[in-house]
Amino acid sequence: RFMLAPPDLDFAPPFVVGLKEISSLDEGMVGGKAFNLARLKNRLGLPVPPGFVVPTTACNYFLECNDLRGEIDRRLAGLDPAAPGALERVSDEIVIAVRNARVPTDIEEAIAGSLSMLVDNGNGASRFAVRSSAVAEDGDISFAGQYRTMLNVAPADLARAWQEVVAGKYSPRALFYRISYGLLDAEIPMAVLVLPMIDAVASGVVTTVDLENDDDSVLVIHSLWGLGELLVGGESAADAISCSKDEPPAVIRRRVAAKSVRMVAGPPGRGQLAEVAAADRHRISLDDHQALALAGLCRRAEDFWGRPLDIEWCLDRQGRMLLLQARPLALAADRRDRGEGRAEEPEISGPVLLAGGERAAPGIGSGRVFLIPPGSGPDAVPAGAVLVCRDTPPALVMIMDRLEAVVADRGSVAGHFASVAREFGVPVLVNTGEATSRLAHGQLVTVDVDHLKVHEEASVPRPAGTKGKPARFADSPYLRKLKYIIDFISPLALVDPQSPSFVPESCRSLHDLIRFTHEKAMSEMFSIGDRRSTGRGSRRLVSDLPLTVHILDVGGGLLESAGPGPEISVDDIRSRPFRALWQGLAHPDIDWAGHGHFDWKTFDTVAIAGGVAPRESAALATYAVVSEDYFNLNMRFGYHFAVVD
C-alpha cells in the first residue's frame, strides 16, 4: 500500500527560493535542474548566473487551488500512448485546463518580490529565461528537451511564463517520455527556474567524454554563435573543440561547422534567427584560451559529480564564461560492452549509399527509409522505420518506439534528441549534410552509425533490436517499485499441505496466504458433510482415470439413480458441462499411463510438468462443484490448481 500510494503533496510556502539558498536537502522542492545549478554555484563556486526557483510547492498549490489534480488524474488514467492521436488529445485537454486556470495571488506576489530583489542587487536584468526544473529532471533520467523553456520574458510576464512551463509538463512528448520510464505524474512535480536572459556571444554544450570516439580522457566543447537553442534543438551543427584532461589541458582537435544563422533574443517567450556575418560563418566560435578556461570549469564539475556530465554554457558580452545547466551525460547502453569482450559486429555487405556525419547514438539499425511528407507530422512514421530527416527536434521522442534508426542532414551529438536516443538505444547519425537527398523513401537500408555509413539492403531488413524502451528502464522507479512489491506477493513457501509447517504462521507472502486459504477452504468444503453425516457431503468419483475426484452436488448435478452411497460413477452425473469436460479427459488419445504421479515428498527437486496427485490421496484430490448446467473444477497438477468454471 505504501509503495503504490502517491506521494504526499506539500502546498506550503515558500513559493520562491533563491539559488544561493538551496541546500543539499532541497532537491525534491527545487527539482533537478535548479538543484544541480545550485551545487555548481554554492558548493564549487563556479560562475553561474543569479536566479531563483518557483518550487514544487507552488505547482502543487496552483493545481489544488484550481481543483485540477482530479481532472488531470482522470484524463491521464484513460490515456493509451499507443493509440493514434491519444497523446495529442489528452495533452491538449490538460494543457488548456492549466493555461485557463488562475495563478494564486500568493505565487504572483512571491515572484514579483523576488524579481525586485534580483534587479536591486545590481544584476540589471530586464529580460529572463524561465526554464523547467521538475523532480527527476536532469538526473539519471534526463527529460532532455521534453519540457518547455520560455526565453526573453519581461518582468510583468513572469507569472504567466511560469504557468506556461507548468503546462508544458503535459506536452505530448513529455507525457510519452514520462510514461516510457514508468513514472507517475504526481512523482515528478514541476519546479521552475528563473535566470536573467544572457546576451550570449557564443553558447553550447560540453560533454566531458568524447562520445564519437568513446574516449574518457577527452572532453568536447560544442559551440556556436548566439544562444544554444539551435544546437540542443537539433537544428544546427556546431563547432567541436576537443580538449585533453591532462594537466595542463590542451586543445587537441578542432572541427569548424558552417554557421549561417544564430539565435538571439526575440519576441517574448522565444528567440529569433539572425544571419551570421560572412566573416564569422567559418570562423571557430571559441578561441583556445576561452576553450581551455571552459574545459577547466567542466573538469571541476565532473570531478565533483564523479561521473561524465553534459554541461550547458554561454559566453556573455563582457567575456564571462557562465554555466547554465549540468546533468549526468546519457551514455549509450552498449558503451560498457565496447572494446574487450564486445560481441562480434554483424557483416554488412550492401553497397554504401551514404558515408560521413557524426555518431550521435551508436548502433546498427535496419528498415525502410521514411521521409515525413510535407504537411504530415511524426505520427505518420510507421513502426520499424529508418527515419531520414533534416533536423532532429526533441518532439521526435514521441515516436522513438517505432524507430530502428535515424539519419539527419543536420543536428549535433550534444542535442537533446541525441541524448534521449542514447537512453532508448536507437542509433542516430547526424550532420550528414545530404541524407534527405541521397536516401529514397521506401528504400531498404542498414544504418551503421559506428562506421558512419548507410548501406543498401537487398532483401528484408535484419531483425530489429531491443529498441523502443529506455535502456535504463530495467532500473526505473517503476520497476524498482514493482520489484519491492513482488517480493511480498510472489514467493511461495507453503507447497506441501501435509507438512507440519503448513500453518498460518508460515505464511510469508500473498502467494502463501492464497495457497493456504485455498487449500483449507477446499478441504473444509468437501469434508464438512462427511463429518456431520448429513448425506449431503462430497461423493468420490470412481473411474478408470488416475485421479481422485470429489463431487459436491449443489442441485441437479447428479441423477436420482446415484443413490446415497459415498461413491458414484460418471454415469451417475447429470451435469452437462462436467460430462463434456470428462469426455475430453477420458479421450482414448490421452495417455494417462505416461504421466508419472507427482512425488510430493521430493517435489522441490522434481519438475512439476505433468505431475498428477496420487489417486489414493484425499488431501491432494481434485474437487468439483456441480449442478445440472454448471460446474466448478479445481484440478491438481503438481502443487498448482487448474481451475475450470
C-alpha positions in Angstrom: 0.0 0.0 0.0 2.8 2.4 0.9 4.8 1.7 -2.2 1.8 2.3 -4.5 0.4 5.3 -2.8 1.0 8.7 -4.5 3.5 10.9 -2.6 2.2 13.4 -0.1 1.9 16.8 -1.7 3.3 19.9 0.0 1.4 23.1 -0.6 3.1 25.4 1.9 5.3 28.4 1.2 7.9 29.5 0.4 6.8 29.9 -3.2 10.2 31.3 -4.2 13.7 30.1 -3.3 16.9 31.8 -4.3 19.7 29.8 -5.9 22.0 30.8 -3.1 19.6 29.5 -0.5 19.3 25.9 -1.9 20.8 23.2 0.3 21.6 19.6 -0.2 18.2 18.6 1.2 16.1 20.6 -1.2 16.2 18.6 -4.4 12.6 17.4 -4.0 11.5 21.0 -3.7 13.5 22.8 -6.4 13.8 20.0 -9.0 16.8 18.5 -10.7 18.0 21.4 -12.9 17.9 24.1 -10.2 19.5 21.7 -7.6 22.4 20.9 -10.0 22.9 24.5 -10.8 22.9 25.4 -7.1 25.6 22.8 -6.5 27.8 24.4 -9.1 27.3 27.8 -7.6 27.2 27.1 -3.8 29.5 24.0 -3.5 32.0 24.6 -6.2 31.9 28.4 -6.6 31.7 28.1 -10.3 30.4 31.0 -12.4 26.5 30.7 -12.5 24.1 33.5 -13.2 22.0 34.7 -10.3 18.5 33.3 -10.2 15.6 31.9 -8.2 13.3 28.9 -8.2 9.5 28.8 -8.0 9.4 25.4 -6.2 7.2 22.3 -6.5 5.1 23.6 -3.6 3.9 26.4 -5.8 2.9 24.0 -8.5 1.0 21.8 -6.0 -0.7 24.9 -4.6 -1.7 26.1 -8.0 -3.2 22.8 -9.0 -5.0 22.5 -5.7 -6.4 26.0 -5.8 -7.9 25.4 -9.2 -9.1 21.8 -8.4 -7.0 20.5 -11.3 -5.4 17.4 -9.7 -8.5 15.2 -10.0 -9.2 16.3 -13.6 -5.6 15.6 -14.6 -5.6 12.2 -13.0 -8.8 11.3 -14.7 -7.6 12.2 -18.1 -4.2 10.5 -17.7 -5.9 7.3 -16.4 -7.6 6.8 -19.7 -4.5 7.5 -21.8 -3.2 4.8 -24.1 0.0 6.2 -25.5 0.0 3.7 -28.4 -3.4 4.8 -29.7 -3.2 7.2 -32.7 -3.6 10.8 -31.6 -4.2 9.9 -28.0 -1.1 11.7 -26.6 -2.0 14.9 -28.5 -5.7 14.7 -27.5 -5.1 14.2 -23.8 -2.2 16.7 -23.8 -4.4 19.4 -25.4 -7.2 18.8 -22.8 -4.8 19.1 -19.8 -2.7 22.0 -21.2 -5.8 24.1 -21.9 -7.1 23.4 -18.4 -3.8 24.5 -16.9 -3.5 27.6 -19.1 -7.0 28.7 -18.2 -6.5 28.3 -14.5 -5.9 31.3 -12.2 -2.4 31.8 -10.7 -2.9 32.4 -7.0 -2.0 35.9 -5.8 0.4 34.4 -3.3 2.5 33.0 -6.1 2.3 36.2 -8.2 3.5 38.3 -5.3 6.3 35.9 -4.4 7.6 36.0 -8.0 7.3 39.8 -8.3 9.1 40.3 -4.9 12.0 38.0 -5.8 12.4 39.7 -9.1 12.7 43.1 -7.5 15.4 41.8 -5.2 17.3 40.3 -8.1 17.3 43.6 -10.1 18.0 45.7 -7.0 21.1 43.6 -6.3 22.8 45.1 -9.3 22.3 42.4 -11.9 20.4 44.8 -14.1 18.4 42.1 -16.0 15.4 43.3 -17.9 14.5 40.0 -19.6 14.5 36.5 -18.2 14.7 32.9 -19.2 12.1 30.7 -17.5 13.0 27.0 -17.5 11.6 23.7 -16.2 13.2 22.1 -13.2 10.9 19.1 -12.5 11.7 16.5 -9.9 13.8 13.7 -11.6 14.8 16.1 -14.5 18.5 16.3 -15.3 19.3 13.2 -13.2 19.8 9.6 -14.4 16.5 10.2 -16.3 17.3 13.4 -18.3 14.0 14.6 -19.7 16.3 16.3 -22.2 14.3 18.8 -24.3 10.9 17.4 -23.2 9.7 20.3 -21.2 9.1 23.9 -22.0 11.5 26.9 -21.9 10.4 30.5 -22.2 13.0 33.0 -23.4 13.2 36.8 -23.3 10.4 37.1 -20.7 9.6 40.6 -19.5 9.2 41.1 -15.7 5.5 41.7 -15.9 5.0 38.4 -17.8 6.9 36.1 -15.4 3.9 34.6 -13.7 2.3 33.8 -17.0 5.6 32.3 -18.3 5.7 30.1 -15.1 2.2 28.9 -15.8 3.3 28.0 -19.4 6.2 25.9 -18.2 3.9 24.1 -15.7 1.5 23.4 -18.6 4.5 22.1 -20.7 4.8 19.2 -18.3 1.8 17.8 -20.1 3.1 18.2 -23.7 2.8 15.0 -25.8 6.5 14.4 -25.8 6.8 14.9 -22.1 3.9 12.5 -21.4 5.4 9.9 -23.7 8.9 10.2 -22.1 7.5 10.0 -18.5 5.3 7.0 -19.3 8.2 5.2 -21.0 10.0 5.4 -17.7 7.0 4.3 -15.7 6.9 7.5 -13.6 3.6 8.7 -12.1 2.6 12.2 -12.7 2.5 13.0 -9.0 6.0 11.7 -8.5 7.6 14.5 -10.7 6.0 17.8 -9.7 7.3 20.9 -11.6 9.6 23.5 -10.2 10.6 26.4 -12.4 14.0 28.1 -12.6 14.2 31.8 -13.4 17.5 33.2 -14.7 18.5 36.5 -16.3 18.5 36.4 -20.1 22.1 36.4 -21.2 23.1 38.3 -24.4 25.4 35.5 -25.5 28.3 35.8 -27.9 28.5 32.0 -28.1 26.8 29.1 -26.4 26.8 25.4 -26.4 27.2 22.1 -24.6 30.3 20.4 -23.1 30.3 16.6 -23.0 33.0 15.6 -20.5 33.8 12.4 -22.6 34.3 12.2 -26.3 31.1 10.4 -27.4 32.1 10.0 -31.0 35.4 8.3 -30.2 34.5 6.6 -26.9 37.4 8.4 -25.2 37.1 9.2 -21.5 40.4 11.1 -21.5 39.0 13.9 -23.7 36.1 16.4 -23.3 34.4 18.0 -26.2 33.1 21.6 -26.4 30.2 22.0 -28.8 29.9 25.7 -29.7 28.0 28.1 -32.0 27.3 31.8 -32.2 24.4 33.3 -30.2 22.0 31.2 -28.0 22.4 27.5 -27.8 18.8 26.5 -28.7 19.7 25.7 -32.3 22.3 23.2 -31.1 20.2 21.4 -28.4 17.2 21.5 -30.6 19.0 19.5 -33.3 18.6 22.3 -35.9 22.2 23.2 -36.4 25.7 21.7 -36.5 28.2 23.2 -34.1 32.0 23.7 -33.8 33.6 20.9 -31.9 36.7 21.6 -29.8 38.3 18.6 -28.2 40.4 19.1 -25.1 42.6 16.7 -23.2 42.1 16.2 -19.5 45.8 16.3 -18.8 47.4 18.8 -16.5 47.7 21.3 -18.0 44.9 20.6 -20.5 45.4 21.2 -24.2 43.3 21.7 -27.3 43.9 18.6 -29.4 41.3 18.9 -32.2 39.1 21.5 -33.8 36.2 21.0 -36.2 34.6 24.1 -37.6 31.0 23.9 -38.7 29.3 26.2 -41.2 27.2 28.6 -39.1 25.0 30.7 -41.3 22.4 31.7 -38.7 22.3 32.3 -35.0 19.6 32.6 -32.4 19.2 35.8 -30.5 16.7 37.1 -28.0 13.4 37.7 -29.9 9.8 38.2 -29.1 8.6 37.5 -25.6 8.8 33.8 -24.9 11.2 32.7 -27.6 14.2 33.6 -29.6 14.6 34.6 -33.2 17.0 33.8 -36.0 19.6 36.3 -37.3 22.2 35.9 -40.0 25.8 35.3 -39.1 28.2 37.8 -40.6 30.0 36.3 -43.6 33.4 36.6 -41.9 32.2 34.5 -38.9 30.4 31.7 -40.7 33.5 29.6 -41.0 35.4 31.0 -38.0 35.5 29.0 -34.8 33.3 30.4 -32.1 35.7 30.0 -29.2 39.4 30.6 -29.2 41.8 28.3 -27.5 42.1 30.4 -24.4 38.4 30.5 -23.9 38.0 26.8 -24.7 40.7 25.8 -22.1 39.1 28.1 -19.4 35.7 26.4 -20.0 37.3 22.9 -20.0 38.8 23.7 -16.6 35.4 24.6 -15.2 33.8 21.5 -16.6 36.6 19.2 -15.2 36.0 20.6 -11.7 32.3 19.8 -12.1 33.0 16.3 -13.4 35.4 15.6 -10.5 32.7 16.7 -8.1 30.0 14.5 -9.6 32.3 11.6 -10.1 30.8 10.8 -13.5 30.6 12.2 -17.0 28.5 15.3 -17.4 26.5 17.2 -20.0 27.0 20.9 -19.3 25.3 23.9 -21.0 27.3 27.1 -21.0 27.4 30.6 -22.6 30.0 33.4 -23.1 28.5 36.9 -22.5 29.3 40.2 -24.0 31.7 41.0 -21.1 33.7 37.9 -21.8 32.5 36.0 -18.8 32.0 32.2 -19.1 28.8 31.1 -17.4 27.5 27.6 -16.7 23.7 27.3 -17.2 23.0 23.6 -16.6 24.7 20.4 -15.6 23.3 16.8 -15.7 24.7 13.3 -15.9 25.7 12.5 -19.5 23.5 10.0 -21.2 25.8 7.2 -22.5 24.7 4.5 -24.9 23.5 1.3 -23.3 26.1 -0.8 -25.1 29.0 1.6 -24.3 30.2 -0.6 -21.4 30.4 -3.5 -23.8 32.7 -1.8 -26.2 36.3 -2.9 -26.5 37.3 -6.1 -24.8 34.5 -8.7 -24.8 32.3 -6.8 -27.2 30.1 -9.0 -29.3 31.2 -9.5 -32.9 29.8 -7.0 -35.2 27.5 -8.3 -38.0 28.9 -8.2 -41.5 27.2 -5.6 -43.7 27.9 -6.2 -47.4 25.4 -4.0 -49.2 26.7 -1.0 -51.3 27.3 2.2 -49.4 24.7 4.8 -50.1 25.9 7.5 -47.7 29.1 8.0 -45.7 30.0 10.6 -43.2 28.3 12.5 -40.4 28.6 12.3 -36.6 27.8 9.4 -34.3 25.1 10.9 -32.0 23.9 7.5 -30.7 25.8 4.3 -31.6 24.5 1.0 -33.0 23.1 -0.6 -36.2 19.5 -0.4 -37.4 17.7 -1.7 -40.5 14.4 -0.9 -42.1 12.7 1.1 -44.8 13.6 4.7 -45.2 10.8 7.0 -44.2 10.7 10.7 -45.2 7.9 12.5 -43.4 5.7 14.0 -46.2 5.1 17.8 -46.2 2.1 18.7 -44.1 2.4 15.5 -42.0 3.7 15.0 -38.5 5.7 12.4 -36.7 2.6 10.3 -36.3 2.9 9.3 -39.9 6.1 7.3 -39.3 5.4 3.5 -39.2 6.9 1.0 -36.8 10.3 -0.4 -37.9 11.2 2.7 -40.0 14.6 4.3 -40.6 13.6 7.9 -40.2 15.5 10.3 -42.6 15.0 14.0 -41.8 16.6 17.4 -42.0 16.6 18.1 -38.2 16.2 16.1 -35.0 13.8 18.1 -32.8 13.0 16.8 -29.3 9.4 16.2 -30.4 10.6 13.1 -32.3 10.9 11.4 -28.9 7.1 10.6 -29.2 7.8 8.0 -32.0 11.1 6.7 -30.5 9.5 3.2 -30.0 8.8 3.0 -33.8 12.3 3.8 -35.0 15.1 1.4 -36.0 17.5 4.3 -36.7 17.6 8.0 -37.5 19.7 9.7 -40.2 19.7 13.5 -40.3 21.1 16.2 -42.5 21.8 18.5 -39.5 22.0 18.1 -35.8 24.6 17.5 -33.1 25.9 14.8 -30.9 25.1 17.2 -28.0 21.5 17.8 -29.0 18.5 16.8 -26.8 17.3 14.2 -29.2 20.7 12.6 -29.4 20.7 12.4 -25.6 17.3 10.7 -25.4 18.2 8.4 -28.3 21.2 7.0 -26.4 18.8 6.4 -23.5 16.4 4.5 -25.7 19.1 2.6 -27.6 18.1 4.0 -31.1 21.1 4.5 -33.4 21.3 8.1 -34.7 23.6 9.6 -37.4 23.6 13.4 -37.6 25.1 16.2 -39.6 25.4 14.1 -42.8 24.5 17.1 -45.0 22.7 15.1 -47.7 20.7 12.2 -46.2 17.3 13.6 -47.4 18.6 13.9 -50.9 20.6 10.7 -51.1 18.2 8.2 -49.5 14.9 7.4 -51.2 11.6 6.9 -49.4 10.8 3.2 -49.0 14.4 2.1 -49.7 15.7 -0.8 -47.6 18.8 0.2 -45.7 21.1 -0.6 -42.8 22.4 2.3 -40.8 25.8 1.5 -39.3 26.3 4.5 -37.1 29.6 3.3 -35.6 31.2 3.4 -39.0 29.3 6.5 -40.2 27.7 4.6 -43.2 24.3 3.8 -44.6 24.2 0.6 -46.7 21.6 -0.6 -49.2 19.8 -3.8 -48.1 19.0 -6.3 -50.9 16.2 -8.1 -49.0 14.2 -7.9 -45.9 15.7 -5.8 -43.0 17.8 -7.6 -40.5 15.9 -8.4 -37.2 15.1 -5.4 -35.0 17.0 -4.9 -31.8 15.6 -4.1 -28.4 14.7 -0.5 -29.1 11.7 1.5 -28.0 12.2 1.3 -24.3 14.7 3.3 -22.4 17.9 1.3 -21.8 17.7 2.3 -18.1 14.0 1.1 -17.9 15.2 -2.0 -16.0 16.3 0.2 -13.2 13.5 2.7 -13.5 11.5 3.8 -10.4 8.6 1.9 -11.8 10.4 -1.5 -11.9 12.2 -0.8 -8.6 8.7 -0.3 -7.1 7.4 -3.5 -8.7 10.4 -5.5 -7.5 9.8 -4.3 -4.0 6.1 -5.2 -4.2 6.6 -8.6 -5.9 8.8 -9.7 -3.1 5.8 -9.5 -0.9 3.5 -11.2 -3.4 5.2 -13.9 -5.4 7.4 -16.2 -3.3 5.8 -19.5 -2.4 6.9 -21.4 0.7 3.8 -23.3 1.6 3.9 -26.1 -1.1 3.2 -29.3 0.8 -0.2 -29.4 2.6 0.8 -32.5 4.5 3.9 -30.8 6.0 3.8 -29.7 9.7 4.8 -26.3 8.6 1.6 -25.9 6.5 0.2 -23.4 9.1 -0.8 -19.8 9.1 2.3 -18.8 10.9 4.4 -19.9 8.0 2.8 -17.5 5.5 5.5 -15.1 4.3 3.8 -13.7 1.1 0.4 -13.1 -0.5 1.1 -16.2 -2.5 1.4 -18.2 0.7 -1.8 -16.7 2.1 -3.8 -17.5 -1.1 -2.3 -21.0 -1.2 -3.1 -21.7 2.5 -6.6 -20.4 2.4 -7.5 -22.1 -0.9 -6.2 -25.4 0.4 -8.1 -25.2 3.7 -11.3 -23.8 2.1 -11.4 -26.7 -0.4 -10.7 -29.3 2.2 -13.3 -27.9 4.6 -16.0 -27.5 1.9 -15.7 -31.1 0.8 -15.3 -32.7 4.2 -17.9 -30.9 6.2 -20.8 -33.1 5.0 -18.8 -36.2 5.8 -18.1 -35.1 9.4 -21.8 -34.2 10.0 -23.1 -37.4 8.4 -25.9 -35.5 6.7 -25.7 -37.3 3.4 -25.1 -34.0 1.6 -21.3 -34.2 1.6 -19.0 -34.8 -1.3 -19.0 -38.1 -3.2 -15.9 -39.8 -4.6 -15.9 -40.4 -8.3 -14.9 -43.9 -9.4 -13.3 -44.0 -12.8 -10.5 -45.5 -14.9 -8.5 -42.3 -14.8 -5.7 -41.9 -12.2 -7.5 -39.1 -10.5 -9.1 -38.7 -7.1 -12.2 -36.5 -7.8 -14.6 -35.5 -5.1 -18.0 -34.2 -6.3 -20.3 -31.8 -4.4 -23.8 -31.6 -5.9 -25.4 -28.2 -5.2 -28.6 -29.1 -7.0 -29.5 -31.3 -10.0 -25.9 -32.2 -10.8 -26.4 -36.0 -10.0 -29.1 -38.3 -11.3 -31.7 -39.7 -8.8 -30.3 -43.1 -9.5 -27.0 -42.2 -8.0 -28.3 -43.2 -4.6 -26.9 -42.2 -1.1 -23.5 -44.0 -1.2 -20.1 -42.4 -0.7 -19.1 -43.3 -4.3 -20.5 -42.5 -7.7 -19.6 -43.2 -11.3 -19.5 -40.9 -14.3 -22.9 -42.4 -15.4 -24.4 -41.0 -12.2 -23.6 -37.4 -13.1 -26.2 -35.3 -14.9 -24.2 -32.0 -15.0 -23.7 -31.3 -18.7 -20.6 -29.2 -18.5 -18.9 -31.7 -16.3 -19.7 -34.6 -18.6 -18.4 -32.6 -21.6 -15.1 -32.0 -19.8 -14.8 -35.6 -18.7 -15.4 -36.7 -22.3 -12.3 -34.8 -23.2 -10.2 -36.1 -20.2 -11.2 -39.7 -20.9 -10.5 -39.4 -24.7 -8.6 -42.5 -25.9 -5.8 -40.4 -27.4 -4.8 -39.2 -24.0 -2.1 -41.4 -22.5 -2.7 -41.1 -18.8 -0.4 -44.1 -18.1 2.5 -42.0 -19.4 2.1 -39.4 -16.7 4.0 -40.4 -13.6 2.4 -39.5 -10.3 3.9 -36.5 -8.7 6.2 -37.2 -5.7 5.2 -34.7 -3.1 7.9 -35.6 -0.7 10.6 -34.6 -3.2 8.5 -32.0 -5.1 11.2 -29.3 -4.8 13.7 -31.4 -6.8 11.3 -32.6 -9.5 9.8 -30.7 -12.4 6.0 -30.3 -11.8 5.0 -30.6 -15.5 2.5 -33.4 -15.9 2.5 -34.2 -12.2 -0.8 -35.5 -11.0 -1.7 -36.1 -7.3 -1.9 -39.9 -6.4 -5.5 -41.2 -6.6 -5.4 -42.5 -3.1 -4.5 -39.1 -1.6 -7.8 -37.4 -0.5 -5.9 -34.4 0.8 -4.4 -33.9 -2.7 -7.6 -34.6 -4.6 -9.4 -32.8 -7.4 -12.7 -31.2 -6.4 -15.8 -30.3 -8.5 -18.9 -28.4 -7.5 -21.7 -29.4 -9.9 -25.3 -28.6 -10.8 -27.3 -29.6 -13.9 -25.9 -26.7 -16.1 -22.9 -25.5 -14.0 -19.7 -26.8 -12.6 -16.5 -25.5 -11.0 -13.5 -27.8 -11.1 -10.3 -27.4 -9.1 -8.0 -30.0 -10.5 -4.5 -30.5 -9.1 -1.4 -30.7 -11.3 1.6 -30.8 -9.1 1.1 -28.2 -6.4 -0.9 -25.9 -8.7 -4.6 -25.9 -9.4 -6.1 -25.9 -12.8 -9.4 -24.2 -12.4 -12.3 -24.6 -14.9 -15.5 -22.7 -14.2 
